[in-house]
Amino acid sequence: MAVQQLSRAPHAPAHPMANPGFGKQSAPDQEARHRGEFAHLPVREAAVAGYIDRLPDGADISIKTLAREMAGYGQQALATALRTLSEAGHLRRFREPLWGADDTVRWVQRTYFSRTARPDAWWQSMVRGETTEDPAPQAQVEVRAYEALARLSHQVPQLALSENACVELAPYAAEWLRRGASEDRLTRVLGVLVPRVVHSPFAYVQSKLVRELPPELPGPRQGVAVMECTGCGVPGAAEALPGGLCRPCRSVPYVREEAGLPADVVHGKARRLREIHRESVAHHTAT
């Protein structure tokens, strides 16, 4: 794996993560990113789609969180945008059971996002578990793992890993992310109770990554996932939710964004814009 592939890949600025098992989930079999991939969408919807596309799996993409994190859009505007993305084939919401070892079940809500627009029939096949996994997201997960290890190396002096060491350890750390751990949890576990002197940072981190590996998240049992309306969340058969929307939500008129916003929301959005600008400048400087 080339170092450039890990260190130069674009990534979204820090964004809140959902509880384990919830949040964004990348749909399988997506095409690679390319310029103009959302050009067929209205400007607002294209901006929202581009933002969500670059978020990691497990990110909180509820309407309230997106409104807080994205500058210029309130909750009503984002609700309309998500419905449009659903109708365009980029997004669906599923309610899925997570089965425990003792055969207990916990229902979670996942929002599947596909940068490649999909017809209703494809999403219906996905509910039935008939789609295949695309290996492309693997590289994205390892990019996030590499970056988490690089931050750890700077935060904990005893664990001063080299660039090559971060590359070699990235697959181990990526397995944590695939099992639902966030980057923050990964670095927190690796950085706690570190001895004053670590003779081999590489061996220490590798051993801890293997020894403390979290359990794999139980997957949904095939055939019992339920699609939910993107607009109101009502569950239903996939065939009864064309465009991912129930009949009442398909008739909801366009809602224009409200003119005024509370002061705290304005300040939060301004802060978010500054963060995005700094991330963009840093990325272009690095490349």
C-alpha positions as CSV (number, residue, x, y, z in Angstrom):
1,M,0.0,0.0,0.0
2,A,1.6,3.3,-1.1
3,V,2.0,6.0,1.6
4,Q,0.5,8.6,-0.8
5,Q,-2.7,6.6,-0.9
6,L,-3.1,7.0,2.8
7,S,-1.8,10.4,3.6
8,R,-3.3,12.4,0.7
9,A,-6.9,11.2,0.4
10,P,-9.5,13.8,1.1
11,H,-11.6,13.5,4.2
12,A,-14.4,15.4,5.8
13,P,-13.8,17.7,8.8
14,A,-14.6,16.4,12.2
15,H,-18.3,15.5,12.4
16,P,-20.3,14.0,15.3
17,M,-20.6,10.2,15.2
18,A,-23.9,8.4,15.9
19,N,-24.3,5.7,18.6
20,P,-22.7,2.4,17.6
21,G,-25.0,0.6,15.0
22,F,-26.7,3.8,13.9
23,G,-25.8,6.6,11.5
24,K,-24.6,6.7,7.9
25,Q,-23.8,3.4,6.2
26,S,-22.2,3.4,2.7
27,A,-24.2,1.4,0.2
28,P,-22.2,-1.4,-1.6
29,D,-21.1,-1.4,-5.3
30,Q,-20.6,2.3,-5.6
31,E,-18.6,3.9,-8.5
32,A,-15.4,5.8,-7.7
33,R,-15.7,9.5,-6.9
34,H,-15.4,11.8,-9.9
35,R,-16.1,15.4,-10.7
36,G,-19.7,16.3,-11.3
37,E,-21.1,13.1,-9.7
38,F,-24.0,15.1,-8.3
39,A,-24.4,17.5,-11.1
40,H,-27.8,16.2,-11.9
41,L,-29.1,17.4,-8.6
42,P,-30.2,20.9,-7.6
43,V,-27.4,23.0,-6.1
44,R,-28.5,22.6,-2.5
45,E,-29.1,18.8,-2.8
46,A,-25.7,18.4,-4.6
47,A,-24.0,20.2,-1.7
48,V,-25.7,18.0,0.9
49,A,-24.9,14.9,-1.1
50,G,-21.3,15.8,-1.4
51,Y,-21.0,16.5,2.3
52,I,-22.6,13.2,3.3
53,D,-20.6,11.3,0.8
54,R,-17.4,12.3,2.4
55,L,-18.5,11.4,6.0
56,P,-17.3,8.1,7.5
57,D,-19.6,5.3,8.1
58,G,-21.3,5.7,11.5
59,A,-21.5,9.5,11.2
60,D,-24.6,11.1,12.6
61,I,-26.6,12.4,9.7
62,S,-29.8,13.2,11.4
63,I,-31.5,16.4,10.3
64,K,-30.7,18.2,13.5
65,T,-27.0,17.3,13.4
66,L,-26.7,18.2,9.7
67,A,-28.4,21.6,10.3
68,R,-25.9,22.3,13.1
69,E,-22.9,21.2,11.1
70,M,-23.7,22.5,7.7
71,A,-23.5,26.3,7.1
72,G,-26.5,27.9,5.4
73,Y,-29.2,25.2,5.8
74,G,-31.8,24.8,8.5
75,Q,-33.8,21.7,9.4
76,Q,-36.7,22.3,7.0
77,A,-34.3,22.8,4.1
78,L,-32.3,19.7,5.0
79,A,-35.5,17.6,5.4
80,T,-36.5,18.7,1.9
81,A,-33.0,18.0,0.6
82,L,-32.9,14.4,2.1
83,R,-36.3,13.6,0.5
84,T,-35.0,14.8,-2.9
85,L,-31.9,12.6,-2.5
86,S,-34.1,9.7,-1.6
87,E,-36.3,10.2,-4.7
88,A,-33.1,10.6,-6.8
89,G,-31.9,7.1,-5.6
90,H,-29.0,8.2,-3.4
91,L,-30.4,7.5,0.0
92,R,-32.6,5.1,1.9
93,R,-33.4,4.5,5.6
94,F,-33.6,1.0,7.0
95,R,-34.6,-0.4,10.3
96,E,-32.4,-3.4,11.0
97,P,-32.1,-5.9,13.9
98,L,-28.8,-6.5,15.6
99,W,-28.8,-10.0,17.2
100,G,-26.8,-10.7,20.4
101,A,-25.1,-13.9,21.3
102,D,-28.0,-14.9,23.5
103,D,-30.4,-14.4,20.6
104,T,-31.7,-11.0,21.9
105,V,-32.4,-8.4,19.3
106,R,-31.9,-4.6,19.3
107,W,-33.4,-2.6,16.4
108,V,-31.3,0.2,14.9
109,Q,-31.9,2.7,12.2
110,R,-29.2,3.1,9.5
111,T,-29.3,5.6,6.6
112,Y,-27.7,4.1,3.6
113,F,-26.1,6.5,1.1
114,S,-24.9,5.8,-2.4
115,R,-23.1,8.4,-4.5
116,T,-24.2,6.2,-7.4
117,A,-28.0,6.8,-8.0
118,R,-29.9,3.6,-7.7
119,P,-33.4,2.6,-9.0
120,D,-36.1,1.4,-6.6
121,A,-35.5,-2.2,-7.7
122,W,-31.8,-2.1,-6.6
123,W,-32.8,-0.8,-3.1
124,Q,-35.4,-3.5,-2.9
125,S,-32.8,-6.1,-3.7
126,M,-30.6,-4.6,-1.0
127,V,-33.3,-5.1,1.6
128,R,-33.4,-8.8,0.6
129,G,-29.7,-9.0,1.0
130,E,-29.0,-9.7,-2.7
131,T,-26.4,-7.0,-3.4
132,T,-22.7,-7.6,-3.3
133,E,-20.0,-5.7,-1.3
134,D,-17.7,-3.3,-3.2
135,P,-14.1,-3.6,-2.0
136,A,-13.5,0.2,-2.7
137,P,-14.5,1.3,0.8
138,Q,-11.7,-0.7,2.3
139,A,-9.1,1.9,1.2
140,Q,-11.2,4.7,2.7
141,V,-11.3,2.9,6.0
142,E,-7.6,2.4,6.0
143,V,-7.1,6.1,5.3
144,R,-9.0,7.0,8.4
145,A,-7.1,4.4,10.4
146,Y,-3.7,5.8,9.1
147,E,-4.7,9.3,10.1
148,A,-5.8,8.2,13.6
149,L,-2.5,6.5,14.1
150,A,-0.6,9.6,12.9
151,R,-2.5,11.8,15.4
152,L,-1.7,9.3,18.2
153,S,2.0,9.4,17.3
154,H,1.9,13.2,17.8
155,Q,-0.3,13.1,20.9
156,V,1.6,10.5,22.9
157,P,5.4,11.0,22.8
158,Q,6.1,7.4,23.9
159,L,4.3,6.1,20.8
160,A,6.3,8.1,18.2
161,L,5.5,6.0,15.1
162,S,7.2,6.5,11.8
163,E,5.2,7.0,8.6
164,N,6.0,3.5,7.5
165,A,4.9,2.1,10.8
166,C,1.5,3.9,10.5
167,V,1.1,2.4,7.0
168,E,1.8,-1.1,8.3
169,L,-0.5,-0.8,11.3
170,A,-3.3,0.8,9.3
171,P,-5.0,-2.5,8.5
172,Y,-5.1,-3.5,12.1
173,A,-6.6,-0.2,13.1
174,A,-9.0,-0.3,10.2
175,E,-10.6,-3.5,11.7
176,W,-11.5,-1.4,14.8
177,L,-13.3,1.1,12.6
178,R,-15.1,-1.7,10.6
179,R,-16.4,-3.0,14.0
180,G,-18.0,0.3,14.9
181,A,-15.2,2.0,16.9
182,S,-14.6,5.7,16.2
183,E,-11.2,7.2,15.6
184,D,-11.5,8.9,19.0
185,R,-12.1,5.6,20.7
186,L,-9.3,4.0,18.9
187,T,-6.7,6.7,19.9
188,R,-8.1,6.9,23.4
189,V,-7.7,3.1,24.0
190,L,-4.2,3.0,22.5
191,G,-3.1,6.1,24.4
192,V,-4.2,5.2,27.9
193,L,-1.9,3.7,30.6
194,V,1.1,3.9,28.3
195,P,4.4,3.1,30.1
196,R,6.9,5.9,30.6
197,V,9.3,4.2,28.3
198,V,8.2,2.2,25.3
199,H,11.2,0.5,23.6
200,S,9.2,-0.5,20.5
201,P,6.2,1.7,19.7
202,F,5.3,-0.4,16.7
203,A,5.2,-3.6,18.6
204,Y,3.4,-2.0,21.5
205,V,0.6,-0.5,19.3
206,Q,0.3,-3.7,17.2
207,S,-0.1,-5.8,20.3
208,K,-2.7,-3.5,21.8
209,L,-4.6,-3.3,18.5
210,V,-4.9,-7.1,18.5
211,R,-5.4,-7.6,22.2
212,E,-8.1,-4.9,22.7
213,L,-9.9,-5.5,19.4
214,P,-13.7,-4.8,20.0
215,P,-16.2,-7.5,19.2
216,E,-17.7,-7.6,15.7
217,L,-21.0,-5.9,15.4
218,P,-23.7,-8.5,14.8
219,G,-25.2,-8.0,11.3
220,P,-28.8,-8.0,10.4
221,R,-30.3,-11.4,9.7
222,Q,-31.1,-11.7,6.0
223,G,-34.7,-11.0,5.0
224,V,-35.8,-9.0,8.2
225,A,-34.5,-5.5,7.4
226,V,-37.4,-3.0,7.0
227,M,-37.2,0.1,4.8
228,E,-38.5,3.3,6.4
229,C,-39.9,6.4,4.8
230,T,-37.1,9.0,4.5
231,G,-39.5,11.8,5.2
232,C,-41.5,10.6,8.3
233,G,-39.8,7.3,9.3
234,V,-42.9,5.1,8.9
235,P,-41.8,1.5,8.2
236,G,-43.1,-0.3,5.2
237,A,-42.4,-2.8,2.4
238,A,-39.8,-1.5,0.0
239,E,-42.3,-1.9,-2.9
240,A,-44.7,0.4,-1.1
241,L,-42.1,3.2,-0.7
242,P,-41.1,4.3,-4.2
243,G,-38.3,6.8,-4.0
244,G,-38.0,5.8,-0.4
245,L,-41.1,7.9,0.5
246,C,-44.6,7.0,1.7
247,R,-47.6,8.4,-0.2
248,P,-48.1,11.4,2.2
249,C,-44.5,12.4,2.1
250,R,-44.4,12.2,-1.7
251,S,-47.0,14.9,-1.7
252,V,-45.2,17.3,0.7
253,P,-44.6,20.6,-1.1
254,Y,-41.2,22.3,-1.4
255,V,-40.4,24.2,1.8
256,R,-38.4,27.4,1.3
257,E,-35.7,28.0,3.9
258,E,-36.7,30.4,6.7
259,A,-35.3,33.9,6.5
260,G,-33.9,34.3,10.0
261,L,-31.9,32.0,12.2
262,P,-31.2,32.2,15.9
263,A,-27.9,33.9,16.9
264,D,-26.3,30.7,18.3
265,V,-27.1,28.8,15.1
266,V,-25.5,31.6,13.0
267,H,-22.4,31.5,15.2
268,G,-22.2,27.7,15.0
269,K,-22.5,27.8,11.2
270,A,-19.8,30.5,10.9
271,R,-17.5,28.4,13.1
272,R,-18.2,25.4,10.9
273,L,-17.4,27.4,7.7
274,R,-14.0,28.4,9.2
275,E,-13.2,24.8,10.0
276,I,-14.1,23.6,6.5
277,H,-12.0,26.5,5.1
278,R,-9.0,25.5,7.2
279,E,-9.4,21.8,6.2
280,S,-9.6,22.8,2.5
281,V,-6.5,25.0,2.7
282,A,-4.6,22.2,4.5
283,H,-5.6,19.6,2.0
284,H,-4.6,21.7,-1.0
285,T,-1.3,22.6,0.6
286,A,-0.6,18.9,1.3
287,T,-1.3,17.9,-2.3
